[in-house]
Amino acid sequence: MRVQALGCFGSEAYGCQPTSLLVNGRLLLDAGSVTASLSLDAQATIDHILITHAHISHVIGLAYLTDNLFGVRSRPLEVWSIPPVIDQLKAHLFNGTLWPDFSILPSPLRPTLSFHELVEGRPHQIGQYEVTAVGVHHTVETAGYAISDGASAILYQGDSGPTTELWRLANRTVNLDAVIVETTFPNRFSDHAIRTGHLTPELLRAELAQLKVQTSVYAQHMKPQYFSEIVGELAALSDPPVLPLDQGKTYSFGAP
């Protein structure tokens, strides 16, 4: 499984792109920076998108992606998430006011995108992947995902403060090769992190105590203005160690 880190940050600044990961060129995890990071040809090969939640830093690229793919693909781009997130995308983004409703354009019979709901805790087949969604703790309804191709699996947290069901999902996921977590704020903002449904390195340390399997752990979604501070605090973590996800890098998980 190849995971390309298109964007790894919790906001946008020069050289810092919002969260978006591309799996094997076809499955997108969140859409904060997809159009800023990929060529038009590469964008056209994406078949499925998992959205964790409807905050703009995770979906802004979805608006531009649908615009870029209008009239290009013969099949709609499939957008997947838990029902509240799908409802929010329809009501607040693809509503014909903030952005065109590409679920009926160029026509209802040949739309640019289609929406698909996931039942929490139940495996779903999305292309070649088995995907399981669970709710996590954030200021809006948010999902985390386990994604498996049968030989390898990753866990993708999205935005979340302290939570429990995600780690239960991790512990029962077969061939879990990587956990990708968020670490939005440095330790001195722990109260604010808890209030807004985010993590600091210290909060992440407590979260990882629930992880009972050995696997690689990567952190992303750092606020650009605190990046160096957060990375320094992450370096103090051990058992398991946590590495910052490197924007622009492609990671290979599972057997070569």
N, C-alpha and C positions, 0 to 999 in steps of 0.2 A: 504494500500500500504506500503510494507516494503522496505526501501532504506538502503542498506548496504554501508557505506563509506569505500571502499577498499583503496583509496588514495585521499588525500585532498590538495596536495602541488603543487606548480608551478615549481618544479624541484625535483631532487632526492638526498637524503642524508641519512645517517644512521637514521633509524626510520621514515623517511619521504618518502612517496610514491607519485608518480605523480597521477594526477586526474583520478579517475575511480569510478563510482557508480553502484551498482547492484540493480535492482528493482525486488523484488519477485523471485530472483534466476534465472531469465530467460532473462531479458532485461538489457543490459549493456549500461551505458552512458559514453562514452569515454573509452579508453583502456590503460591508462598510466601504470597501475599496476595490471591488472587482473591476470596475470599468477604468479606474485610474491605473490599474496594474497589468491588465491583459490587453493584447491586440484584439481587434475586431474579430479576426478569424478564431482566436482562442476563446473569446466570449461565445461565439456561435456553437462551440462544441459542448457547452455546459447543458446538461439535461435536467438536473435536479438541484434544488436549493433547500437546505434545512435552515430555517430561521429560528433563532432562540427566543427573540422577543422583538417588539415593534419600535424600540428606541431608534432614533434617527441614525445614530452612529453604526447601527447594525443593518440598516435597510436602505440607506441613501443610494448605494450602488445598484440596488434592485430597480429603482426607478429608472436610472440611466440605462441599465442593462436591457430592460424591456423596450425602451425607446430604440436602442441600437439593434435589437433583434426583430423589430417590427418589419414584417414582410420578408424576413431572411430565412426563417426556419419553416419546414413543412409541418412540424409537430410543436405544440406549445411547450414552453418552459414550465416545468412542474415545481411549484412552491409548496413545501411541506412544513407543518408545525402543529402544535396543539390548538384546539378550537378557539380559545380566546385570542391567540395571536393572529390567526387567520381572520377573525372578525375585525380586529383592530387594523390590519392591513387594508381590508376592504373599506372600512369606515373612514379611515384617517389618511390613507395614502392614495390608493387607487380608487378615488371617489369621484373623479371627473372634475374636481375643483383644484385640489392640491396637485394632482397628477392625473393624466388620462386613465380610464379604466381599461387596461390592456387585457382584461379577462373577457372583453367583448369586442376587442379591436384586433385585426381589421374587421372581423365579424364574429358574432356569437358562435358560429359553426367552425371558425378557424381563428381562434384567439391566439394572442402572443404568449399568454401565460395562463395556467390553470392552478387552482388552489386545491390542496388535499389535506385533510385533517388526520392527525395521529392520535390514537388512544394511548394515554399514559400507561406505561408498564407492559404494553403488548408489542411484541416484535412485528415489524412491518417490512415487507420486501420493497425496496426502492432501487430500481435498476438491479445491479449485481450485489447490492448491499442489504444486509439485515440491520434495521435501525430500530432502536428502542428509545422512547422519550420518557423522561420523568420530570416532574415539576421541581424547580429550585426556588430559592428565596431571593426575590428582588422587589423593586418598587412596583413593577407591573408583572403580569403573568409571564413566566419565563420557563423554558425547557432546557434541560441538558440532554445529551445524546450519547448512546453507545452505538458505534458503527463498526460492523464486521463484514469482511469479504469472505468469511469461511476459514481463512488461514491466519488472519491477523485482525486485530480490533483496536480501536482507539476510543477513549472517552473524552468528550468535548463538553466543558462546563458551561460556556457562555458567561453571562453576568450573574453572580450569585454571592450573597453573604453566607454565613454558616447554614448548612443544610444537612440532611441525613439520607434521603432516598437515593441521591446521586451516588453516594459511596456504597450503598447496598447494591446498586446496579453494577458499579465497578467490580465489586468483590465476586459477583456471580457471572461476569463476562469472561468467556473462554478466550484464551490467547490474547489477553490484553497487553499490548505492546507499548502503549503510551497513554498518559493522562494529560490533557491540556486544560489548565486551570486559569482562573483570572487572579490578578493581584493589582488592583487599581490604585491603591493609595499606600504611602509609606506608613510605618507603625505609628507615627505621631498623630495620624488622622483616624485612629481606630474607632473612636466614637462616631465620627461621621461615616466611616465605612459601614458600620453596623446599621446605622440609621438609614442609609441609602442602599443597602443590600449589596455590599461589595466586600472584598477581602484586603487585608494587609499581609505582609510576610508572617507576622506573629499569628494572625488569625488563620492563615493558611497552614501553619505548623500544626495548630490544633485540629484543623480539618483532616489533615493527612494521617492523624492518629486513627481515623476510621478506615483507612485503606489497608486491607489485610493481604494484598497480593503484591509481589515485587514487580515493579514496572518503572519505566522512565516517566518523569514528571517535568512538564514544561509550563512556564508561566507566561501569560500575555495580558493584554488590556491595561498596561500601565499608562497612567496619565503622562504625557510627554514632559511636562514641567517638573515631574518628580522621578523621571526615569532612572537617573544615576543613583539617587537615594534608594529607590526600591531595589534595584539590582544589587547594591551593596548589602542591603538587609537580606535579600534572598540568598546571597552567598553564605550567610551564616546558618542556613538551614541544612539539616542532614537527616538521613534515615527516614525517607529517601531524600537525596539532594534534589534541588529544583533548579533547572536551567532556564534562563529567559529564552523565549522563542525568538528566533532571529529572522527579522523581516527580510523577505527576498530569498530565503533559503528553502530548498526542497529537502524534506526528511523522508527517509525510507524505513518503513516498519514491516516486520515479518521477514519471512525467508526471502533471500535474494532471488 
